[in-house]
Amino acid sequence: MKDLITGAEAMMRSLEHQGVTTIFGYPGGSIMPVFDALYDHRNILNHILVRHEQGAAHAAQGYARVSGEVGVCLVTSGPGATNTVTGIADAMIDSTPIVVIAGQVGTGFLGTDAFQEVDLVGITQPIAKWSYQIRRAEDVPWAVARAFYIARSGRPGPVVLDFAKNAQVEKTKYEPTKVDFIRSYVPVPDTDEESVQAAAELINNAERPLVLVGQGVELGNAQNELREFIEKADMPAGCTLLGLSALPTEHPLNKGMLGMHGNLGPNINTNKCDVLIAVGMRFDDRVTGNLATYAKQAKVIHFDIDPAEVNKNVKVDVAVLGDCKETLASVTKLLKKRTHTEWIDSFKEYEKVEEEKVIRPELHPATNSLSMGEVVRAVSNATHHEAVLVTDVGQNQMMSARYFKYTKERSIITSGGLGTMGFGLPAAIGATFGAPERTVCVFMGDGGLQMNIQELGTIMEQKAPVKIICLNNNYLGNVRQWQAMFFNRRYSFTPMLNPDYMKVASAYDIPSKRAFTREELKEAIAEMLATDGPFLLEACVVEEGNVLPMTPPGGSVNQMLLEC
């Protein structure tokens, strides 16, 4: 008979059985037995002590997004658990596989309002793929195997394990457990061969096809299949925010970013194409604008792994369900070799207008003040466009997404659907552990930096080589832009009084540099990239800069503003 072990020890062995090597967490009373067991597994399980549990969840997201593996965080009950809720919701809407393991009071205390008791399963069920309370030590291997299977399979997402304290200390036998089937859970729907043929026929007969590339291409590791698909039929493509690095920026068929602050060409031509082909994207409102006027002239094909997304926002003519790595390849086989020269050339006039009215003034400003876009492009150029871009949320996010360039897969980590300020710094920490061989650059505003600024402590302790670029405009810039455009410049509580970031960085023993001029910026970027380890670059940018073009809220996707 095998030796009995505690539920906490079973948790450690189960995580190792799942191939976990990195955990982001913060200890506390109700999870202490697990942390005690972790002490003997430190040679395999590298625990990163964050400074706030929200940081743990976002770091797990950053790790997952850049590595393709499941991110893991380990926290205590009550406030420790509820502090992860924002990260769980963020991971759910952006399809990021993480497993959150939280302590819980013993089963005998459940429902008594015990110290640091909270109904975590009840709180997280609407924002997670699966939430489960482990009440017995013997259930640990099964629960962990099931959690990882659900998190990583199909459309990925977050899973929550609420680990009762009695189950952590009880003894049980341990057997490694594998789960690869759950009754009533269909992670990858069967592909209908008729839909494959119907999609191919529509594309073969199209004169003005347009492909919308979403994050599903990255999640399905279908980057090569996507390129073969668009190249064979000579189809221009636009990318969603989360799908930007699925196709290299300089690919001749890549026409730029979709959405509210995307590029003119793909947005305007959305309402001119005759066949619209969405691949692994969910027709988010920031991409579609006013649905009443969105692509009404086009036949719509939707490739997706999640049947719930089909016809949710946009009525489609053909739905190709399944893993896009396989479905794209199946349709590509049936495509005729085509050229759409005239259609592709139609993007040039929009590119010219955008270059003259938006891009050139942003990258080469007439004033002495630094612009956000020129800072982003300077960093991208200095990294030979090979870095991982992490962003916070706001103007910094849109500017960095627009002006960073991508040559490698899984190169953008940003909070898309939830738009979580404070996401950037901890997500960048996670990215350095998920892709230690790559340069990780995180762009953030002065507002977002302060939302999880305590994670500078994690960077200090881990010497995590995060290159932090703070685009400081002394405003909550995105809200200020909307106030300027739609609220008569009534800047209600958007001006920011900021600390001295150089002193803050010094307190955490992080090298730093402040840049006001282009010469200072050039020198600071060179120093940042030459520094082994973390670095904070504060770029003091023009205070009232605006992200353009812009589809006004509620506006049509083809009615983009080129000036405020």
C-alpha positions in Angstrom: 0.0 0.0 0.0 1.4 3.4 -0.9 2.1 5.9 1.8 -0.6 8.4 2.7 0.1 12.0 2.0 -1.7 15.3 2.8 -4.0 17.0 0.4 -1.5 19.8 0.2 1.2 17.4 -0.9 -1.2 15.9 -3.4 -1.7 19.3 -4.8 2.0 19.8 -5.3 2.4 16.4 -7.0 -0.6 17.0 -9.2 0.8 20.4 -10.3 4.1 18.8 -11.2 2.2 16.0 -13.0 0.6 18.7 -15.2 4.0 20.1 -16.1 3.8 23.2 -14.0 7.1 24.9 -13.3 6.1 28.5 -12.3 3.5 29.7 -9.8 2.6 33.3 -8.9 1.2 33.7 -5.5 0.8 35.2 -2.0 0.5 33.1 1.2 -2.1 33.5 4.0 -3.8 31.6 6.7 -6.2 29.3 4.8 -3.6 28.3 2.2 -0.7 27.8 4.6 -0.6 24.0 4.5 -0.1 24.2 0.7 2.7 26.7 1.1 4.3 24.4 3.7 4.2 21.6 1.2 5.5 23.9 -1.5 8.7 24.4 0.6 9.8 20.9 -0.3 9.0 21.3 -4.0 11.0 24.5 -4.7 13.5 22.7 -6.9 10.7 22.1 -9.5 7.9 24.6 -8.7 9.3 28.1 -8.9 7.1 30.3 -6.8 7.1 34.0 -7.6 6.0 36.1 -4.6 3.9 39.0 -5.9 2.9 42.0 -3.8 -0.8 41.8 -4.4 -3.1 38.9 -5.5 -4.4 40.8 -8.5 -0.8 40.9 -9.6 -0.6 37.1 -9.3 -3.6 36.7 -11.6 -2.3 39.1 -14.2 1.2 37.6 -14.1 -0.3 34.2 -14.7 -2.1 35.7 -17.7 1.1 37.2 -19.1 2.9 33.9 -18.6 0.1 32.0 -20.4 -0.3 34.4 -23.3 3.4 34.4 -24.3 4.1 30.7 -23.6 0.9 29.0 -24.6 0.9 27.1 -21.3 -1.5 27.3 -18.4 -0.7 30.1 -15.9 -1.0 29.3 -12.2 -1.6 31.4 -9.2 -1.9 30.4 -5.5 -3.6 32.6 -3.0 -5.4 32.5 0.4 -9.1 32.8 1.1 -11.3 35.8 1.6 -9.6 39.0 0.4 -6.7 37.0 -1.1 -9.2 35.2 -3.3 -11.4 38.2 -4.2 -8.3 40.1 -5.2 -7.9 37.7 -8.1 -11.5 38.3 -9.4 -10.5 41.0 -11.9 -7.8 38.8 -13.4 -10.2 35.9 -13.6 -12.8 38.0 -15.5 -10.0 39.4 -17.7 -8.8 35.9 -18.5 -12.3 34.8 -19.3 -13.2 37.5 -21.8 -9.7 37.2 -23.5 -9.7 33.4 -23.5 -6.5 33.0 -21.4 -5.8 29.7 -19.7 -5.1 30.1 -16.0 -5.8 28.1 -12.9 -6.4 30.0 -9.7 -6.0 27.9 -6.5 -7.4 29.6 -3.5 -7.5 28.6 0.2 -10.8 28.2 1.9 -11.9 27.7 5.5 -12.5 24.1 6.5 -15.8 22.5 5.5 -17.1 22.6 9.1 -16.9 26.4 9.0 -18.5 26.9 5.6 -21.5 29.2 5.8 -20.7 30.5 9.3 -19.0 33.8 8.2 -15.8 32.4 9.5 -12.6 34.6 9.4 -11.7 35.2 5.8 -14.5 33.1 4.4 -16.1 34.1 1.1 -18.2 32.1 -1.4 -15.5 32.1 -4.1 -17.3 29.5 -6.3 -20.5 31.6 -6.2 -18.5 34.8 -7.1 -16.5 33.3 -9.9 -18.9 30.9 -11.6 -20.2 33.6 -14.0 -16.6 34.7 -15.0 -14.8 31.3 -15.2 -14.9 28.2 -17.4 -15.2 26.1 -14.2 -15.2 26.8 -10.5 -15.0 23.9 -8.0 -14.6 23.5 -4.3 -12.2 20.8 -3.1 -13.6 19.4 0.2 -11.8 16.1 0.4 -8.1 15.4 0.1 -8.8 12.3 -2.1 -10.4 14.6 -4.7 -7.3 16.7 -5.3 -5.6 14.8 -8.2 -9.0 14.5 -10.1 -9.8 18.2 -9.5 -6.4 19.4 -10.7 -6.4 17.2 -13.8 -9.9 18.3 -14.7 -9.0 22.0 -14.1 -6.0 22.0 -16.4 -7.9 20.0 -19.1 -10.8 22.6 -19.0 -8.4 25.6 -18.9 -6.3 24.6 -21.9 -8.8 22.8 -24.1 -11.1 24.2 -26.7 -11.5 27.9 -26.2 -9.1 28.4 -23.3 -10.1 30.2 -20.1 -9.7 30.5 -16.3 -10.5 27.8 -13.8 -10.9 28.3 -10.1 -10.2 25.7 -7.4 -11.4 26.6 -4.0 -9.3 24.4 -1.6 -10.9 23.8 1.8 -8.4 23.8 4.6 -9.4 20.4 6.0 -8.8 18.9 2.6 -5.3 20.4 2.6 -4.4 18.6 5.9 -6.3 15.3 5.5 -4.3 12.2 4.4 -5.0 10.4 1.2 -3.4 8.0 -1.3 -2.0 9.7 -4.4 -2.3 8.4 -7.9 -1.3 10.6 -10.9 -4.6 11.4 -12.7 -5.2 12.3 -16.3 -8.4 13.8 -17.7 -9.0 14.0 -21.4 -12.8 13.6 -21.6 -15.7 15.2 -19.7 -19.2 14.1 -20.4 -21.3 17.0 -21.9 -18.2 19.1 -22.4 -17.2 19.4 -26.1 -14.1 21.6 -26.3 -13.8 21.3 -30.1 -17.0 20.9 -32.1 -17.1 18.6 -35.1 -16.5 20.4 -38.4 -19.3 20.1 -40.9 -17.8 19.2 -44.3 -20.6 21.1 -46.1 -19.7 24.3 -44.3 -16.0 23.9 -45.4 -17.2 23.5 -49.0 -19.7 26.4 -48.7 -16.9 28.7 -47.3 -14.5 27.7 -50.1 -17.2 28.4 -52.7 -18.0 31.8 -51.4 -14.3 32.7 -51.3 -13.6 31.4 -54.7 -16.4 33.5 -56.2 -15.4 36.6 -54.2 -14.2 39.8 -55.9 -13.5 41.7 -52.7 -12.8 39.3 -49.8 -11.5 40.6 -46.5 -10.1 38.4 -43.7 -10.4 39.5 -40.0 -7.7 37.8 -38.0 -8.4 37.3 -34.3 -6.5 35.9 -31.3 -8.0 32.5 -32.1 -5.3 32.1 -34.7 -2.6 32.4 -32.0 -4.4 30.3 -29.5 -4.8 27.5 -32.1 -1.2 27.9 -33.3 -2.6 28.4 -36.8 -0.3 31.2 -37.9 1.2 29.2 -40.8 -2.3 27.9 -41.9 -3.5 31.5 -41.9 -0.7 32.7 -44.2 -1.3 29.8 -46.6 -5.0 30.6 -46.6 -4.7 34.3 -47.4 -1.8 33.9 -49.8 -3.5 31.2 -52.0 -6.6 33.3 -52.5 -4.7 36.7 -52.4 -6.9 38.1 -49.6 -6.1 41.2 -47.6 -6.4 40.9 -43.9 -7.0 43.1 -40.9 -6.1 42.1 -37.3 -7.9 42.6 -34.1 -6.0 44.0 -31.1 -5.3 40.6 -29.7 -4.6 39.1 -33.1 -2.0 41.6 -34.2 1.0 39.3 -34.0 -0.7 36.4 -35.7 0.5 37.9 -39.0 3.8 39.8 -39.4 3.3 43.5 -39.6 5.1 43.7 -42.9 3.3 40.9 -44.6 2.1 42.4 -47.9 -1.5 41.2 -47.2 -1.6 42.6 -43.7 -3.6 45.9 -43.9 -3.4 46.8 -40.3 -5.5 46.9 -37.1 -9.2 46.7 -37.0 -11.5 48.6 -34.6 -12.1 51.9 -33.0 -8.5 53.1 -33.2 -7.5 50.8 -36.1 -6.3 51.7 -39.6 -8.5 53.4 -42.1 -8.2 50.8 -44.9 -9.4 47.6 -43.2 -12.2 49.5 -41.3 -13.6 51.4 -44.3 -13.3 48.4 -46.6 -15.2 46.3 -44.1 -18.2 48.0 -45.5 -17.1 47.6 -49.1 -16.0 43.9 -49.2 -18.3 41.3 -50.7 -17.1 38.4 -48.5 -16.1 39.0 -44.9 -14.1 36.1 -43.3 -13.7 36.2 -39.6 -11.1 33.8 -38.1 -11.0 33.2 -34.4 -12.6 36.5 -33.4 -15.8 37.4 -31.7 -17.1 40.6 -33.4 -16.4 42.7 -30.4 -18.2 46.1 -30.3 -14.9 47.9 -30.5 -14.3 46.2 -33.8 -17.7 46.4 -35.3 -18.9 49.8 -34.3 -22.6 50.2 -35.0 -23.9 46.7 -35.8 -26.8 48.2 -37.8 -24.4 49.4 -40.4 -21.7 46.8 -40.1 -20.8 44.9 -43.4 -24.4 44.7 -44.5 -23.3 44.3 -48.1 -21.1 41.2 -47.4 -21.6 37.5 -47.1 -20.0 36.6 -43.8 -18.0 33.4 -43.0 -17.1 32.8 -39.4 -14.3 30.3 -38.4 -14.6 29.7 -34.6 -14.1 27.0 -32.0 -16.9 28.3 -29.8 -20.4 27.8 -31.2 -21.7 30.4 -28.7 -19.9 33.2 -30.7 -21.6 32.3 -34.0 -24.5 34.7 -34.7 -24.1 36.3 -31.3 -23.4 39.8 -32.7 -23.2 39.4 -36.4 -25.5 37.2 -38.5 -23.3 34.9 -40.6 -23.9 33.0 -43.8 -21.5 30.2 -43.2 -20.1 29.0 -39.8 -17.0 26.8 -39.9 -16.8 25.3 -36.5 -13.7 23.6 -35.2 -10.0 24.2 -34.5 -8.9 26.8 -37.0 -5.6 25.1 -37.5 -7.6 22.3 -39.1 -10.5 24.2 -40.6 -8.3 26.8 -42.3 -6.2 24.0 -43.9 -9.4 22.2 -45.0 -10.8 25.3 -46.7 -7.4 26.2 -48.2 -7.3 22.9 -50.0 -10.5 23.8 -51.9 -9.4 27.3 -52.8 -8.5 28.4 -56.3 -5.3 30.4 -56.8 -6.6 33.9 -57.2 -5.4 37.5 -57.5 -7.3 40.5 -56.3 -5.0 43.3 -57.4 -7.5 46.0 -57.9 -9.2 45.3 -54.5 -5.9 45.2 -52.7 -4.8 48.4 -54.4 -7.9 50.1 -53.1 -6.4 50.1 -49.6 -3.6 52.4 -50.8 -5.6 55.5 -51.0 -6.7 55.1 -47.4 -3.1 54.3 -46.3 -2.0 57.5 -48.0 -4.6 59.6 -46.3 -3.8 58.1 -42.9 -0.1 58.4 -43.5 -0.4 62.1 -44.2 -3.0 63.1 -41.6 -2.2 60.8 -38.7 0.9 58.6 -38.9 3.5 61.1 -40.1 2.4 63.9 -37.6 2.5 61.3 -34.8 5.9 59.8 -35.7 7.5 63.1 -36.8 5.8 65.8 -34.7 6.4 69.4 -35.7 6.8 70.4 -32.0 9.7 69.7 -29.7 7.5 67.6 -27.4 7.7 63.9 -27.6 4.6 62.1 -29.0 3.4 58.7 -27.7 3.7 57.1 -31.1 7.2 58.2 -31.8 8.3 56.7 -28.4 6.7 53.4 -29.2 8.2 53.2 -32.7 11.6 54.1 -31.4 11.5 51.2 -28.9 10.2 48.9 -31.6 13.0 49.8 -34.0 15.6 49.4 -31.3 14.4 45.9 -30.6 14.4 45.1 -34.3 10.6 44.5 -33.9 11.3 41.2 -32.1 10.3 42.1 -28.6 7.1 41.0 -26.7 4.8 44.0 -26.4 2.9 44.2 -23.2 0.5 47.1 -22.6 -1.6 48.6 -19.9 -4.9 50.1 -20.9 -5.7 53.5 -22.4 -4.0 55.7 -24.9 -0.7 53.9 -24.2 -2.4 50.7 -25.3 -3.8 52.0 -28.5 -0.6 53.9 -29.5 1.7 50.9 -28.7 -0.6 48.5 -30.6 -0.6 50.8 -33.6 3.1 51.8 -33.8 4.8 48.7 -32.5 5.7 46.2 -35.2 5.5 42.4 -35.0 7.8 39.8 -36.6 7.2 36.9 -34.2 4.2 35.0 -32.9 2.6 35.6 -29.5 4.1 39.1 -29.3 1.3 41.2 -27.9 -0.1 40.9 -24.4 -2.9 43.3 -23.5 -6.2 43.5 -21.7 -8.6 43.5 -24.6 -12.1 42.7 -23.6 -12.1 43.9 -20.0 -9.8 46.8 -20.5 -8.1 46.5 -17.1 -5.9 49.3 -16.0 -3.0 47.9 -13.9 -2.8 44.8 -16.1 0.5 45.8 -17.8 3.1 45.7 -15.0 2.3 42.2 -13.5 1.5 40.8 -17.0 5.0 41.8 -18.1 6.5 40.1 -15.1 4.7 36.9 -16.1 5.9 37.3 -19.7 9.5 37.3 -18.6 9.0 33.9 -17.0 7.0 32.6 -19.9 9.5 33.6 -22.5 12.8 34.3 -20.7 14.7 34.3 -24.0 12.8 37.3 -25.3 12.9 41.1 -24.6 9.7 42.2 -22.8 8.7 45.8 -23.2 5.7 47.1 -21.3 4.1 50.4 -22.2 1.9 52.1 -19.7 0.5 55.5 -18.8 1.1 57.3 -15.6 -2.4 56.2 -14.4 -2.0 52.5 -15.1 1.5 52.4 -13.6 0.2 53.5 -10.3 -2.6 50.9 -10.2 -0.3 48.0 -9.5 2.9 49.9 -8.8 3.6 47.6 -5.8 4.7 45.0 -8.3 7.9 46.9 -8.7 8.8 45.0 -5.5 8.3 41.7 -7.4 10.5 42.9 -10.2 13.2 44.0 -7.6 13.2 40.6 -5.8 13.1 38.5 -9.0 15.4 40.8 -11.0 12.8 40.3 -13.7 14.1 41.9 -16.9 11.0 44.0 -17.6 11.6 47.1 -19.7 9.1 49.6 -18.5 8.2 52.5 -20.6 5.9 55.0 -18.9 4.3 57.4 -21.4 3.7 60.2 -18.9 1.3 62.9 -20.0 0.0 63.9 -16.5 -3.5 62.9 -17.4 -5.8 59.8 -17.5 -5.3 60.3 -21.2 -8.0 58.1 -22.8 -10.7 59.5 -20.6 -9.4 63.1 -21.2 -9.5 62.5 -25.0 -13.2 61.5 -24.7 -13.8 64.5 -22.5 -12.2 66.7 -25.1 -14.2 65.2 -28.0 -17.6 64.6 -26.4 -17.8 66.5 -23.1 -16.8 70.0 -24.1 -13.3 69.7 -22.7 -14.7 69.4 -19.1 -11.6 67.6 -17.7 -13.4 66.1 -14.7 -10.8 64.4 -12.5 -8.5 63.3 -15.3 -5.4 65.5 -14.6 -2.9 63.5 -12.6 -0.5 64.7 -9.9 2.3 62.1 -10.3 5.2 61.1 -8.0 8.8 61.3 -9.0 9.1 58.0 -10.9 12.9 58.2 -10.8 12.8 58.2 -7.0 10.3 55.4 -7.0 12.4 53.3 -9.2 15.5 54.1 -7.1 13.7 52.9 -4.0 13.2 49.5 -5.7 16.8 49.5 -7.0 15.6 49.6 -10.6 17.7 51.7 -13.0 15.8 54.5 -14.6 16.0 57.4 -17.0 13.7 60.3 -17.8 13.5 61.7 -21.4 12.0 65.0 -22.5 13.8 65.4 -25.8 14.5 63.1 -28.8 18.2 62.9 -28.0 17.4 61.9 -24.4 14.9 59.3 -25.7 17.5 57.8 -28.0 20.1 57.6 -25.3 17.6 56.2 -22.7 16.4 53.5 -25.0 19.9 52.4 -25.7 20.7 52.3 -22.0 17.5 50.4 -21.2 18.2 47.7 -23.8 21.8 47.4 -22.7 20.9 47.0 -19.1 20.9 43.4 -17.8 17.6 43.3 -15.8 14.7 45.7 -15.3 14.7 49.3 -16.4 12.2 52.2 -16.1 12.1 54.7 -18.9 9.8 57.7 -18.2 9.0 59.4 -21.5 7.5 62.8 -20.8 5.1 63.1 -23.8 2.8 65.9 -25.0 0.0 66.3 -22.5 -3.0 66.5 -24.7 -2.1 64.0 -27.4 -4.9 62.1 -29.1 -5.2 58.6 -30.5 -6.4 58.8 -34.1 -8.1 57.7 -36.3 -11.2 57.1 -34.2 -14.6 55.6 -34.7 -16.8 57.6 -32.3 -18.8 55.5 -29.9 -21.9 54.2 -31.6 -20.6 55.3 -35.0 -20.2 53.2 -38.1 -16.9 51.4 -38.6 -16.3 53.2 -41.9 -16.8 56.7 -40.4 -13.5 57.3 -38.8 -12.4 60.7 -37.4 -9.0 61.9 -38.5 -8.8 64.8 -36.1 -10.4 65.9 -32.9 
